[in-house]
C-alpha cells in the first residue's frame, strides 16, 4: 500500500522542496511532482539556483521522451500519466488521481491557512481509505 507523508511548518517551502528533491535523487528515487503551473515554474527556477554546488536533474512533463526517461525528477506531471512511480510529490490542493500507483506520496503543506484547510481534507481522504499517514512537523527547521 502507498505510504503517505505530510510535511508542514517549513519556514521556506521552496527551499525545503529543493532540499527534499536533492535528498530523494541522492537516494536513487524517481520523483513525479504534481501541482499548479505557477508552483512548477517557481520550483523549476529554484532547482537551477538553490545551491552553488548541487544540481538536481529535472525536467518538465512536456519534455522530449528521452529527457523524461533520463530525468529523476519530472515537474508538472499528472499522477495518472507519470513514468516514474517511486515518489509522488503533491503541491496541489486536491488528492491527485492515480496516487495509489506510487510507492510513496509526499504532501507538502505551506504556512497559509488555505493550504492547511486543504491539507486536512486530503489527510481525511487518505485516512478514511486506510492509508498509514506519517506526519513531519518541520517547525524550527530552515537551514540546509
C-alpha positions in Angstrom: 0.0 0.0 0.0 1.2 3.5 -0.8 2.9 5.3 2.1 1.6 8.9 2.6 3.6 11.5 4.4 2.6 15.1 5.2 5.4 17.7 5.6 4.4 21.0 7.1 5.5 24.1 9.0 8.6 24.6 7.0 9.9 28.3 7.1 10.8 28.4 3.4 8.7 26.0 1.4 10.5 26.4 -1.9 14.0 25.9 -0.4 12.6 22.9 1.5 11.3 21.3 -1.7 14.7 21.7 -3.3 16.4 20.0 -0.4 13.8 17.3 -0.3 14.3 16.6 -4.0 18.1 16.7 -3.7 17.8 14.1 -1.0 15.4 11.9 -2.9 17.6 11.9 -6.0 20.8 11.2 -4.0 19.0 8.1 -2.6 18.1 6.9 -6.1 14.4 7.8 -6.1 12.5 9.0 -9.1 10.0 11.7 -8.3 6.9 13.0 -10.1 5.9 16.4 -8.9 2.3 17.5 -9.4 0.6 20.8 -8.7 -0.4 24.1 -10.2 1.7 25.6 -13.1 2.8 28.6 -11.0 4.2 26.2 -8.4 6.0 24.2 -11.1 7.5 27.4 -12.5 8.7 28.5 -9.1 10.2 25.1 -8.3 11.9 24.8 -11.7 13.6 28.2 -11.3 14.6 27.4 -7.7 16.1 24.0 -8.6 18.5 25.8 -11.0 19.7 28.3 -8.4 19.3 27.0 -4.8 22.8 25.6 -4.4 26.2 26.6 -5.8 27.5 23.1 -5.6 24.5 20.8 -6.2 22.3 20.2 -9.2 19.0 18.3 -9.1 18.5 16.8 -12.5 14.9 17.6 -13.5 12.6 18.3 -16.5 9.1 19.4 -17.2 6.4 16.9 -18.1 6.2 18.2 -21.7 9.9 17.4 -22.3 11.1 15.1 -25.0 10.5 11.4 -24.1 14.3 10.7 -24.0 14.7 13.5 -21.5 11.7 12.3 -19.4 13.2 8.8 -19.2 16.6 10.2 -18.1 15.3 12.7 -15.5 14.9 11.5 -11.9 12.5 14.5 -11.2 9.6 15.4 -13.5 7.7 18.6 -12.8 4.1 19.2 -13.7 3.1 15.7 -14.3 -0.4 14.2 -13.9 0.0 11.4 -11.4 -2.0 9.0 -13.6 0.3 9.7 -16.5 3.7 9.6 -14.7 6.5 7.5 -16.0 8.1 7.3 -12.5 6.2 5.5 -9.7 8.6 5.8 -6.8 7.6 9.1 -5.2 4.8 11.5 -5.9 5.3 15.0 -4.5 1.9 16.7 -4.4 1.9 20.5 -4.3 -1.8 20.8 -5.3 -4.9 21.4 -3.3 -6.6 18.0 -4.2 -5.7 14.4 -3.8 -4.1 13.5 -7.2 -5.9 10.9 -9.3 -3.6 7.9 -9.7 -1.6 8.5 -6.5 -2.1 4.8 -5.5 0.3 3.8 -8.3 3.2 5.3 -6.3 5.2 3.7 -3.5 5.2 7.0 -1.6 3.2 10.2 -1.7 4.6 13.3 0.0 2.1 16.1 0.7 3.8 19.4 1.3 1.7 22.0 3.2 2.6 25.7 3.2 2.1 28.0 6.1 -1.1 29.8 5.0 -4.5 28.9 6.3 -5.9 27.9 2.9 -3.3 25.3 2.4 -3.8 23.9 5.9 -7.6 23.6 5.4 -7.0 21.8 2.1 -4.4 19.5 3.6 -6.8 18.5 6.3 -9.3 17.3 3.7 -6.5 15.3 2.0 -5.5 13.8 5.3 -9.1 12.7 5.9 -9.3 11.2 2.4 -6.2 9.1 2.8 -7.1 8.1 6.4 -10.7 7.0 5.6 -9.2 4.7 2.9 -6.8 3.0 5.3 -3.5 4.6 4.3 -1.0 4.8 7.1 -0.1 8.5 7.5 3.2 9.9 8.5 3.4 13.5 10.0 6.6 15.6 9.6 6.3 18.8 11.6 9.2 21.0 10.5 8.8 23.8 12.9 12.1 25.4 13.7 14.0 23.9 10.7 15.2 26.1 7.9 18.8 25.6 7.1 20.4 23.0 4.7 
